[in-house]
Amino acid sequence: EDEPGRASDISRIAAVSAGAAAAATVWRRAGVRYLRWHSFGGSCPYCTGLSGRIVGMDQPFLSAGDGFQPDGARAPLNPRRAVKHPPAHGKCDCVIAPA
């Protein structure tokens, strides 16, 4: 893959992650106790499988190495870190919201 495209992907992932982490921090301080995962329209099987999942504020949506394989996924998603907010993977188009 070309370096400009890779740099753009990394920048997008970092921006999504930072925004979701900041939102979760604000909601935590406001007293929110639960978060819900939301995907959009034409999402992949991973995002669709996570959509609607509710967790406690300090719980992950996916644990490291979970092996999450929803219907339609060709292989399991094995995150390297606990996924407490988007992105769950490189092409993730999801958001979190208070539940």
C-alpha positions as CSV (number, residue, x, y, z in Angstrom):
1,E,0.0,0.0,0.0
2,D,1.3,3.5,-0.7
3,E,2.5,5.6,2.2
4,P,0.2,8.6,1.7
5,G,-2.9,6.3,1.8
6,R,-1.6,4.5,4.9
7,A,-0.9,7.8,6.6
8,S,-4.4,9.0,5.8
9,D,-5.9,5.8,7.2
10,I,-3.8,6.1,10.4
11,S,-4.8,9.7,10.8
12,R,-8.5,8.9,10.3
13,I,-8.4,6.1,12.9
14,A,-6.6,8.3,15.4
15,A,-9.1,11.1,14.9
16,V,-12.1,8.8,15.4
17,S,-10.5,7.2,18.5
18,A,-9.6,10.5,20.1
19,G,-13.1,11.9,19.4
20,A,-14.9,8.9,20.9
21,A,-12.6,8.8,23.9
22,A,-13.2,12.5,24.6
23,A,-17.0,12.0,24.3
24,A,-16.9,9.1,26.7
25,T,-14.9,11.1,29.2
26,V,-17.4,14.0,29.0
27,W,-20.3,11.6,29.4
28,R,-18.7,9.9,32.4
29,R,-18.2,13.2,34.1
30,A,-21.9,14.0,33.4
31,G,-23.0,10.8,35.2
32,V,-23.7,8.6,32.2
33,R,-23.4,4.9,33.3
34,Y,-23.9,3.0,30.1
35,L,-22.8,3.4,26.4
36,R,-24.4,2.0,23.3
37,W,-22.6,1.2,20.1
38,H,-24.1,2.5,16.8
39,S,-23.3,1.6,13.2
40,F,-24.6,3.2,10.1
41,G,-26.4,2.0,6.9
42,G,-24.0,-0.1,4.9
43,S,-21.7,-1.2,7.7
44,C,-19.5,-4.4,7.6
45,P,-20.6,-7.5,9.6
46,Y,-18.4,-6.5,12.6
47,C,-19.9,-3.0,12.9
48,T,-23.4,-4.4,12.3
49,G,-22.8,-7.1,14.9
50,L,-21.7,-4.6,17.5
51,S,-24.6,-2.1,16.8
52,G,-26.9,-1.8,19.7
53,R,-24.6,-3.5,22.2
54,I,-24.7,-1.7,25.6
55,V,-21.9,-1.9,28.2
56,G,-21.2,-0.2,31.5
57,M,-19.1,2.9,31.2
58,D,-15.9,1.1,32.3
59,Q,-16.5,-2.1,30.4
60,P,-15.2,-2.9,26.9
61,F,-17.4,-3.6,23.9
62,L,-14.8,-6.2,22.9
63,S,-11.9,-7.6,25.0
64,A,-8.4,-8.1,23.6
65,G,-8.3,-11.2,21.5
66,D,-12.1,-11.8,21.8
67,G,-12.5,-13.6,18.5
68,F,-15.6,-11.7,17.6
69,Q,-17.2,-13.3,14.5
70,P,-20.8,-12.1,13.8
71,D,-22.9,-13.5,11.0
72,G,-21.5,-12.7,7.6
73,A,-17.9,-12.1,8.8
74,R,-15.3,-14.3,7.0
75,A,-12.9,-14.4,10.0
76,P,-13.0,-13.4,13.6
77,L,-12.0,-9.9,14.7
78,N,-9.3,-10.3,17.4
79,P,-8.6,-6.8,18.7
80,R,-5.1,-6.2,20.2
81,R,-6.6,-3.9,22.9
82,A,-9.9,-3.8,24.8
83,V,-12.3,-1.9,22.6
84,K,-14.1,0.7,24.7
85,H,-15.1,3.0,21.8
86,P,-14.7,3.1,18.0
87,P,-12.9,2.3,15.9
88,A,-13.1,-1.5,16.4
89,H,-11.1,-2.0,13.2
90,G,-9.5,0.0,10.4
91,K,-12.7,0.7,8.3
92,C,-15.0,1.1,11.3
93,D,-17.7,3.8,10.8
94,C,-19.3,3.6,14.2
95,V,-20.0,5.9,17.1
96,I,-21.0,5.5,20.7
97,A,-23.7,7.3,22.6
98,P,-25.1,7.3,26.1
99,A,-27.6,4.4,26.6
